[in-house]
């Protein structure tokens, strides 16, 4: 796996703002960085994540899709941009879950499902979070095609029972 994917994290100055739940300032900082054209693909992804955390889901998706499309249409040879985005979202969903921000962790995982609907680990995390939020229904599982995906992927599934127990 590419080292870029292994070291994904918010910029250092953002961590304090996250701790203070100052998402608007995070958006301002990433927008300025993007506007300055001294930014990377991950900056766009973090900007989209900040939009998502601010309740601006449509803008988040447009930010992610626009940057992925730009990379795919260029000759830039980076790691798979979708894989990078999913990794960023996974790290943040886990961080938020550790802070007991179950609803936002669930929201991020729902977006991961839209990006990669066959990510079984994410689907299991979504089920666990849905149960914690008391919104888990058979209809939701059917909507997510859980049963078909699990049947198709049953040989590839490795469950982290520590996550289930918490």
ABEGO torsion letter per residue (X at the ends): XBAAAAABBBBAAAAAAAAAGBAAAAAAAAAAAAAAGBBBAAAAAAAAAAAAAAGBAAAAAAAAAAAAAAAAABABBBBBAAAAAAAAAAAAAAAAAAAGBAAAAAAAAAAAAAABAABAAAAAAAAAAAAAAGABBAAAAAAAGAAAAAAAAAAABBBBAAAAAX
